[in-house]
Amino acid sequence: MHAANMETSFSEDELLPLSGLQHLAFCERRWALVHLEQQWEENIFTAEGALLHEKAHSATIESRPGVLIRRTLPLHCYRLGLSGQADVVEFLPCGAGERGIAFPRRRGSWRPFPVEYKRSRDKAGNEAYRIQLCAQAFCLEEMLVVNVPSGAVFDSKAKRRTEVVFDGELRGQVERLAARMHEIERSRRTPRAVYAKKCDSCSMKPVCLPAATESASAAEYLRRFASANLRQTPLAAKDPVP
């Protein structure tokens, strides 16, 4: 049972945003630019993604036949050092012998099924969404002490969702990424830029400048660029003294 491992490795002050796994899975430098250097650039894809999240994040509870829907559910996992919130968590009736949680005025037990709203575009992005969704499962398992075997990613373009099974391979990937995220955070060092095709659609490209700089810090590169630019700018002639 995955939820049986309740070892606490991090304090509340050490928890990092769960949403950072999406950036880290895409690119370590991108994670550092956003979370260490506090830089962010928005493009059409991140803007559309934000609108989808606004629709999902209404903090309401809905009841439909055979399902209870909880929106904007706060999450944490002390073992992995993560915190955040789920777009949507559906609670489905448990099968025979399946362990779940009880709700007031509801018969039987219910198991959580997280749903992540994203604007999918490419393979790298889709993989990042699966990782973030699996991280939510880790949180739910630790908080509720139940198994969360699967969830779903909602595709805004196709208006449908794809089920994601949280198998051992995906869970191991999430654990490694969470550990790496804390490692970079402790070092406070931004990884160097490595240009790849995926950089062209990245919202951080204007800040990262992957094809133009080998500097570990975008902020450092921009300071050096500004300094060099100032040195090349001729000073304005002083007005003659009357």
Secondary structure as UniProt FT lines:
FT   HELIX           2..4
FT   HELIX           12..14
FT   STRAND          16..17
FT   TURN            18..19
FT   HELIX           20..26
FT   HELIX           28..35
FT   HELIX           44..56
FT   STRAND          61..64
FT   TURN            65..66
FT   STRAND          67..77
FT   TURN            78..81
FT   STRAND          82..93
FT   TURN            96..97
FT   TURN            104..105
FT   STRAND          110..118
FT   HELIX           123..144
FT   STRAND          150..155
FT   TURN            156..159
FT   STRAND          160..165
FT   HELIX           168..187
FT   HELIX           197..201
FT   TURN            203..204
FT   HELIX           205..208
FT   TURN            210..212
FT   HELIX           218..232
//
